[in-house]
Amino acid sequence: MTAYALAHLRKAPMHAEVLEYLERIQATLLPFDGRFIVHGGPIEVLEGDWSGDLVVVEFPDLIRARSWYQSSAYQEIKPLRTRHLAGELVLVEGVEADHDSSKMAAAIRRAGGH
């Protein structure tokens, strides 16, 4: 099942190390079939507060997403980002194309969730 790496990165002045990180990250994704589907860009906040940028990388599955993050190639460049940009990074599994939230709610009700 498709998986995603999501990063919420706070705004900060651009630093040479961050530019190097940007130059090198693509090569770390390729062996794991990762691809950017969101990489910064304007954010329209509809609810709550949001500061910073959103980055979303798609992988064929959670195993490859985790393997990318743990790879020596990514671990080598990660400090170039983390020394200068605060934020969070999470991995999350997607849902099937036919996912239906009403069926999910019904299953939770049947299981006694409410």
N, C-alpha and C positions, 0 to 999 in steps of 0.2 A: 504494500500500500504506500502511496506517495507520502513523503514526509517533508517537513520544512524546518529550516533554521531561521528563526526570527530574531532580529536584533533591534533594540530600541536604544539609539545612540544619542547622547546629549550634544547639543551644539557647542562647539569649541573652535578657537582659532585654528586654521589649517596649519599643520606642522609637516616638515619634510618627511618625518617617519611615517605619518599617515599616508602621504602620497606614495611612499615606497610600498606600504601595505596594499594600497589600491592597485599599484602596478603588478604586484606579485600574487594577489589572492586568486585570480582567475586560474592560474596554473595549478593551484592546490585543489580546486573544485573538479577539474576535468577528469582525473582518474576515478572519481566517485559519481560521475554523471550529474554533478550539481550545476545548476544554472540560476542566475539571478532572475527573479520575476518582479521584484521591487528593489530599487536601489536609490534611496533618497527620494527626491522629488517632492512636489508640494503636497501637504497634508491638509485636508479639510476636517477640522475637529467639529463633530456634531454633538458629542456628549463628553463631559468631563474635561480634564486638563491634559494637554499633551505638549511636551517640549522635546525638540530633537528630531531625529530622522528615523525612518523605518527601513530596514533592509530585510528582504525575504529571499531565501535561496531554496529552490526546490530540488529534492533528491528522489530517486525512484523508490526508496524505502528508508526506514529508520536505521537499519544496519549501516547503509552507506552514509547517511547523514552523521551518525555517531563516529564511523570510521574516518570520515573527513576531518571532523573536529579533533579527534585524537591523533591524527596523522602527524608524523614528524615534520612534514612540509608546512602544515598549518601552525603547529605549535611553535615553529621557528619564527614565523612572522607575526603571530598573535601579539607579542609585546609591543610591536610597532604601533598597534592600535590602542591597546589597553593603557599604555603609558600616557596617552593624550586624550582619549575619549572615554568618558564614563558611560555606563549603560548596562543593559541586560541582554543575554543571549540565551534562547531556549530552543530545544528541539521538540517538535510536535508532529504526531502522525495525523494525516488527513483522514477524510472519510470516503467511502465508496461513492461512485457517481450517482447512485440511486438513494443516497441517504435521505431520510425523511424524519424531521424532528418530531412530528406528531406520533409516528410509530415509536420513536425513542421515548417520548413522554408516556405512551401507553405501556411500554415495557417497564418503565420505572414505577408506574402506578400498580401494575400487576405484582411487582416485587415488593410492594408495601412501602415504596418511597414517599407516598402521600396519597 
